[in-house]
Amino acid sequence: MSETRIKRGFDVPLSGAPERVVADAPPPETVAVRPVEFRAVKPKILVKKGKQVAAGQPLFLDRARPEIKFPSPGGGEVTEIRRGPRRVCKEIFIRLASDEPFLEHPSHTPARAGSLTRAQVVEILLDSGMWTSLRRRPFHSIPDPESTPEAIFIAASDSSPLPFDAKLALEGREDDFQLGIDLLGKLTEGDVHLCLTPDTASAPVFSGARNCVKHTFTGPHPAGQIEVQIHHVLPYRKGREVAYLDCQDAAGIGELFRTGRYPVSRVVAVGGEKAPDPKHFRTRRGVSVDLLQRGRHSPASTRIISGSALNGRMVSSACGLGHYDSKFSLLPEGDAPEFLGWMRPGLDRISRFRAFASSLIPPKKPRIDTNLGGGVRAHVATEIYESVCAVDILPAYLMKSLVIQDIEEAESLGLADCAECGLCTYVCPSKIEFGEIIERGILEILEDG
Ligand code: SF4
């Protein structure tokens, strides 16, 4: 097992970390998917309102690559297809049937699965929709089934604020996880890498995993983020492509081959100052925070984020969990003006810049909300971005090249290495949305092919 210490980064001390226990969530009535969340996918919707669907049945496919299908997270009736500007499909809601139908695929014993060829494994993953659980680096889009990744990485750690506990999620799923690793090994000519932190490395499900190369990462966030971990194991170079996925999805691949059914179960963490019941829940894909918190949170004063508070997506309280996410972060909205806020010493504030008195007397319970603490202002050239960036790039120069739309220059400055961790946005004293600028640049590259 290799050990890597990540030196640069920053731990944002959000309060309300999810308790390390798993509770059974009540069964949901409705689940949802968000076609807009898939990068570089132009969805062609295959269902209509009122149609009955089985769990695992394709709801939409990618127009450019029709073999990539996106499965329904539940069986029942399509109750709503919510569209945005230019009729872009934003969300599809499915009311679950009491006797939920599943799309059946062939099931395999571990021995039979072991004799499958790469082409057969790819075909089953594409047919079942599980192929969509894979993403490629660089640029985090769904990999092309035709290309063979140099390696496959499994994420089993989380260092972002309000961390999700991967070892809780895989308790009792050791066999499916091992089968998933073995099948993933068929998709690459290189190794399957399992990325851990000291906390997850000791869990039997990970320490006992075979046929994979294990790595442990320590240090401040984003030490536990898979894109950063890949950067330190197989740094990007032109033509190199690797694939990665979450450990729950790796176990899901094992479950799919064992049972012949699309795996709908998922452990989901809910945390944050505004979460009335911060813990891990055994539930299923596409559930809403309304269900997990039994409606006890107050949506009007809460920012609900699917994923990490630093780089997740804002969602409504009825909207489903993101396809790649394992947690909801519930933060206080910072929309109330603070009278003479600029004069206050900030004893309860956190500042990377040491701009507040709290840097002398650290607060026991820092006040962190979504308030930017000021408007966008001229960019100040400092080394604050470099001090938190855990990959070997210069974020300020990268951002400048993207702002003037010099994509070639951005690529030469390491756009492909960016882990999109969101830290440069968080620490930016000029309140510049680095994350949006970086994402726009990446989308431009993906659209140009
Ligand atoms: S450039 Fe910003 S978003 Fe990208 S890895 Fe560095 S800190 Fe994270």
Residues whose N, C-alpha, C, O or C-beta is under 5 A from the ligand:
A	BS01	SF4	V388 C389 A390 V391 P395 C418 A419 E420 C421 G422 L423 C424
